[in-house]
């Protein structure tokens, strides 16, 4: 008589490969975040992750926070998996006319220019309020494109809610700024929304 323990059919081992991010985080209690962008050169323990190829905005990402990366298709953005609690520094690069630069010599005082600069510096502070939300907006849109339709639709709705909420925040912030000499508050608002939210 056959031993029942040896007569059981042996099942083949499942060929399941552990995702590299799960392999690094499993059991640590930490979560990952997914970033999309174009990595620059690494220096001093971090690198710049550019939002677009025009390099007008980037996040400084610590190298030690990167868990895994996947190259984009056809030169598209790289998908980075990073520690969810990693501290990133986000920067927006903007061109300024030399006559309005904060580094130019300030005497003699041109009061019309000072009034314009006051609006410009106030608008710059308002623009700063868009940096985090615009990054989140673009991440949501990217994730919506890769998610199942029902989830993608919800992510798309959330992204647009963030965009509209931040238009209101920007509008209220610019309304508190001094009157601009050139252009209008509305033109500034439209330009900043286009720059950050497309």
C-alpha beads as a LAMMPS data file, in Angstrom:
LAMMPS data file: protein, C-alpha beads

198 atoms
197 bonds

1 atom types
1 bond types

-500.0 500.0 xlo xhi
-500.0 500.0 ylo yhi
-500.0 500.0 zlo zhi

Masses

1 110.0

Atoms # bond

1 1 1 0.000 0.000 0.000
2 1 1 1.275 3.426 -0.938
3 1 1 2.057 5.967 1.731
4 1 1 -0.683 8.712 1.390
5 1 1 1.914 11.385 2.052
6 1 1 3.887 10.438 -1.019
7 1 1 0.910 9.769 -3.276
8 1 1 -0.246 13.417 -3.300
9 1 1 0.374 15.177 -6.555
10 1 1 3.078 17.786 -6.309
11 1 1 1.990 21.144 -7.666
12 1 1 4.481 23.111 -9.731
13 1 1 5.945 26.183 -8.080
14 1 1 4.323 29.389 -9.259
15 1 1 6.611 31.566 -11.375
16 1 1 5.772 34.829 -9.613
17 1 1 8.458 37.454 -9.595
18 1 1 8.440 39.877 -6.670
19 1 1 8.270 43.514 -7.799
20 1 1 11.577 45.287 -6.980
21 1 1 9.795 48.007 -4.972
22 1 1 7.907 45.454 -2.872
23 1 1 11.154 43.551 -2.342
24 1 1 12.778 46.700 -0.906
25 1 1 9.825 47.827 1.235
26 1 1 8.106 44.641 2.374
27 1 1 8.164 44.454 6.144
28 1 1 9.500 47.994 6.658
29 1 1 6.107 49.660 7.157
30 1 1 7.018 52.293 4.570
31 1 1 5.130 53.212 1.396
32 1 1 6.328 54.235 -2.047
33 1 1 5.404 57.187 -4.239
34 1 1 5.570 57.202 -8.033
35 1 1 7.129 60.185 -9.806
36 1 1 7.287 60.841 -13.547
37 1 1 9.959 62.997 -15.115
38 1 1 13.325 63.254 -16.831
39 1 1 16.329 62.614 -14.555
40 1 1 19.368 64.895 -14.743
41 1 1 22.930 64.233 -13.563
42 1 1 23.472 63.139 -9.970
43 1 1 25.589 65.331 -7.692
44 1 1 26.064 65.638 -3.932
45 1 1 23.771 62.732 -3.157
46 1 1 20.778 63.886 -5.214
47 1 1 19.641 64.534 -8.768
48 1 1 17.146 66.737 -10.550
49 1 1 13.969 65.191 -11.896
50 1 1 12.718 67.583 -14.586
51 1 1 8.952 67.759 -15.138
52 1 1 9.366 68.489 -18.866
53 1 1 12.177 68.544 -21.398
54 1 1 12.164 72.367 -21.337
55 1 1 13.713 72.017 -17.834
56 1 1 11.586 74.887 -16.478
57 1 1 10.640 72.975 -13.310
58 1 1 12.336 70.228 -11.381
59 1 1 12.408 68.360 -8.091
60 1 1 15.664 67.661 -6.271
61 1 1 15.434 63.947 -5.374
62 1 1 17.791 62.257 -2.859
63 1 1 19.504 59.237 -4.442
64 1 1 18.941 57.189 -1.294
65 1 1 15.157 57.653 -1.667
66 1 1 15.006 55.914 -5.072
67 1 1 13.709 52.357 -4.861
68 1 1 13.358 51.506 -8.549
69 1 1 13.171 53.219 -11.941
70 1 1 11.627 52.317 -15.277
71 1 1 12.629 54.053 -18.501
72 1 1 9.817 55.664 -20.453
73 1 1 8.804 54.375 -23.852
74 1 1 10.091 56.212 -26.938
75 1 1 12.044 58.744 -24.884
76 1 1 9.089 59.452 -22.609
77 1 1 9.375 60.308 -18.931
78 1 1 11.035 57.907 -16.512
79 1 1 8.830 56.348 -13.834
80 1 1 10.545 56.527 -10.453
81 1 1 9.478 54.690 -7.331
82 1 1 10.714 56.606 -4.292
83 1 1 10.169 56.459 -0.546
84 1 1 6.852 58.136 0.157
85 1 1 8.305 60.169 3.021
86 1 1 11.339 61.415 1.058
87 1 1 11.904 65.187 1.249
88 1 1 11.950 66.738 -2.232
89 1 1 12.860 70.318 -3.106
90 1 1 10.790 71.663 -6.019
91 1 1 12.002 74.592 -8.128
92 1 1 10.524 76.577 -11.014
93 1 1 12.983 78.367 -13.269
94 1 1 11.733 81.610 -14.773
95 1 1 13.321 84.255 -16.960
96 1 1 13.320 87.853 -15.732
97 1 1 14.027 91.029 -17.654
98 1 1 17.360 92.476 -16.415
99 1 1 15.697 95.788 -15.489
100 1 1 13.428 93.857 -13.095
101 1 1 16.101 91.571 -11.667
102 1 1 16.495 91.589 -7.908
103 1 1 20.282 91.695 -8.496
104 1 1 20.375 94.986 -10.393
105 1 1 21.560 98.198 -8.752
106 1 1 18.531 99.878 -7.217
107 1 1 19.457 103.581 -7.356
108 1 1 18.249 105.990 -8.532
109 1 1 14.773 104.881 -7.538
110 1 1 12.198 104.661 -10.315
111 1 1 8.921 104.582 -8.396
112 1 1 6.873 103.261 -11.322
113 1 1 9.297 100.385 -11.663
114 1 1 9.252 99.789 -7.911
115 1 1 5.458 99.542 -8.018
116 1 1 5.683 97.042 -10.887
117 1 1 8.373 95.057 -9.065
118 1 1 6.155 94.944 -6.018
119 1 1 3.455 93.322 -8.155
120 1 1 6.046 91.023 -9.744
121 1 1 7.409 89.859 -6.386
122 1 1 3.860 89.426 -5.045
123 1 1 2.904 87.424 -8.156
124 1 1 6.043 85.323 -7.650
125 1 1 4.879 84.415 -4.149
126 1 1 1.465 83.527 -5.569
127 1 1 3.130 81.344 -8.193
128 1 1 4.989 79.529 -5.421
129 1 1 1.636 78.316 -4.087
130 1 1 1.111 76.400 -7.348
131 1 1 4.297 74.320 -7.251
132 1 1 3.159 71.405 -5.092
133 1 1 -0.405 71.231 -6.437
134 1 1 0.729 71.389 -10.078
135 1 1 3.150 68.512 -9.482
136 1 1 0.313 66.508 -7.919
137 1 1 -1.978 67.439 -10.834
138 1 1 0.486 66.116 -13.433
139 1 1 1.128 62.944 -11.409
140 1 1 -2.625 62.263 -11.203
141 1 1 -3.035 62.747 -14.964
142 1 1 -0.126 60.404 -15.647
143 1 1 -1.525 57.779 -13.271
144 1 1 -5.012 58.190 -14.784
145 1 1 -3.635 57.224 -18.178
146 1 1 -2.164 54.012 -16.788
147 1 1 -5.044 52.996 -14.509
148 1 1 -8.120 50.912 -15.304
149 1 1 -10.857 53.104 -16.876
150 1 1 -13.051 53.482 -13.784
151 1 1 -10.083 54.464 -11.582
152 1 1 -8.535 56.598 -14.325
153 1 1 -11.778 58.550 -14.643
154 1 1 -11.812 59.275 -10.880
155 1 1 -8.150 60.365 -10.973
156 1 1 -8.904 62.650 -13.915
157 1 1 -11.820 64.259 -12.007
158 1 1 -9.609 64.731 -8.922
159 1 1 -6.846 66.312 -11.033
160 1 1 -9.282 68.832 -12.510
161 1 1 -10.685 69.649 -9.075
162 1 1 -7.136 70.415 -7.909
163 1 1 -6.606 72.618 -10.969
164 1 1 -9.799 74.633 -10.413
165 1 1 -9.208 74.981 -6.679
166 1 1 -5.734 76.340 -7.341
167 1 1 -7.063 78.766 -9.943
168 1 1 -9.245 80.211 -7.154
169 1 1 -6.277 80.323 -4.758
170 1 1 -4.139 82.061 -7.393
171 1 1 -6.952 84.504 -8.255
172 1 1 -7.416 85.507 -4.600
173 1 1 -3.662 85.816 -4.075
174 1 1 -3.159 88.038 -7.152
175 1 1 -6.165 90.163 -6.135
176 1 1 -4.264 91.075 -2.963
177 1 1 -1.205 92.220 -4.975
178 1 1 -0.681 95.872 -5.972
179 1 1 -2.022 96.913 -9.375
180 1 1 0.418 95.934 -12.144
181 1 1 1.844 98.668 -14.407
182 1 1 1.865 96.406 -17.465
183 1 1 -0.823 93.896 -18.343
184 1 1 -3.485 92.826 -15.907
185 1 1 -3.959 90.462 -13.027
186 1 1 -6.127 88.245 -15.264
187 1 1 -3.359 87.981 -17.885
188 1 1 -0.895 87.013 -15.159
189 1 1 -3.336 84.454 -13.758
190 1 1 -3.940 82.899 -17.188
191 1 1 -0.205 82.756 -17.952
192 1 1 0.654 81.116 -14.620
193 1 1 -2.157 78.563 -14.917
194 1 1 -1.043 77.698 -18.444
195 1 1 2.574 77.387 -17.293
196 1 1 1.831 75.066 -14.388
197 1 1 -1.325 73.206 -15.378
198 1 1 -1.192 73.371 -19.185

Bonds

1 1 1 2
2 1 2 3
3 1 3 4
4 1 4 5
5 1 5 6
6 1 6 7
7 1 7 8
8 1 8 9
9 1 9 10
10 1 10 11
11 1 11 12
12 1 12 13
13 1 13 14
14 1 14 15
15 1 15 16
16 1 16 17
17 1 17 18
18 1 18 19
19 1 19 20
20 1 20 21
21 1 21 22
22 1 22 23
23 1 23 24
24 1 24 25
25 1 25 26
26 1 26 27
27 1 27 28
28 1 28 29
29 1 29 30
30 1 30 31
31 1 31 32
32 1 32 33
33 1 33 34
34 1 34 35
35 1 35 36
36 1 36 37
37 1 37 38
38 1 38 39
39 1 39 40
40 1 40 41
41 1 41 42
42 1 42 43
43 1 43 44
44 1 44 45
45 1 45 46
46 1 46 47
47 1 47 48
48 1 48 49
49 1 49 50
50 1 50 51
51 1 51 52
52 1 52 53
53 1 53 54
54 1 54 55
55 1 55 56
56 1 56 57
57 1 57 58
58 1 58 59
59 1 59 60
60 1 60 61
61 1 61 62
62 1 62 63
63 1 63 64
64 1 64 65
65 1 65 66
66 1 66 67
67 1 67 68
68 1 68 69
69 1 69 70
70 1 70 71
71 1 71 72
72 1 72 73
73 1 73 74
74 1 74 75
75 1 75 76
76 1 76 77
77 1 77 78
78 1 78 79
79 1 79 80
80 1 80 81
81 1 81 82
82 1 82 83
83 1 83 84
84 1 84 85
85 1 85 86
86 1 86 87
87 1 87 88
88 1 88 89
89 1 89 90
90 1 90 91
91 1 91 92
92 1 92 93
93 1 93 94
94 1 94 95
95 1 95 96
96 1 96 97
97 1 97 98
98 1 98 99
99 1 99 100
100 1 100 101
101 1 101 102
102 1 102 103
103 1 103 104
104 1 104 105
105 1 105 106
106 1 106 107
107 1 107 108
108 1 108 109
109 1 109 110
110 1 110 111
111 1 111 112
112 1 112 113
113 1 113 114
114 1 114 115
115 1 115 116
116 1 116 117
117 1 117 118
118 1 118 119
119 1 119 120
120 1 120 121
121 1 121 122
122 1 122 123
123 1 123 124
124 1 124 125
125 1 125 126
126 1 126 127
127 1 127 128
128 1 128 129
129 1 129 130
130 1 130 131
131 1 131 132
132 1 132 133
133 1 133 134
134 1 134 135
135 1 135 136
136 1 136 137
137 1 137 138
138 1 138 139
139 1 139 140
140 1 140 141
141 1 141 142
142 1 142 143
143 1 143 144
144 1 144 145
145 1 145 146
146 1 146 147
147 1 147 148
148 1 148 149
149 1 149 150
150 1 150 151
151 1 151 152
152 1 152 153
153 1 153 154
154 1 154 155
155 1 155 156
156 1 156 157
157 1 157 158
158 1 158 159
159 1 159 160
160 1 160 161
161 1 161 162
162 1 162 163
163 1 163 164
164 1 164 165
165 1 165 166
166 1 166 167
167 1 167 168
168 1 168 169
169 1 169 170
170 1 170 171
171 1 171 172
172 1 172 173
173 1 173 174
174 1 174 175
175 1 175 176
176 1 176 177
177 1 177 178
178 1 178 179
179 1 179 180
180 1 180 181
181 1 181 182
182 1 182 183
183 1 183 184
184 1 184 185
185 1 185 186
186 1 186 187
187 1 187 188
188 1 188 189
189 1 189 190
190 1 190 191
191 1 191 192
192 1 192 193
193 1 193 194
194 1 194 195
195 1 195 196
196 1 196 197
197 1 197 198
